[in-house]
Amino acid sequence: MIGIRLIGTPAEVAEAALIVREAFIVTGFRGPYPSRHTSAHVRLYLEVQPS
């Protein structure tokens, strides 16, 4: 299993998650959670495996 953390605006994180799905099999996720440092950003954690 590989863990990936995405941080950015909600739109950026959603777009990045779609790109990750093209390269990996997403087996789980947590979030989105508010960013601890920037109020306009969110964090999303993905669990993936190679496709």
C-alpha positions, 0 to 999 in steps of 0.5 A: 500500500502507498499513502498519498496526501493531497493538499490544496483548494478543494477544486485542486484536490479533487482534480489531483485525486482524479489524476491519481486514479488514472495511475493507481488503484485507490483502495481507501481515503480519509477526508477531506479535512481542513488544512491546519495552515491555510483556511482555504485549503483542505487535506485528503489522504489516499491509500493506493496500490499500483495498477 
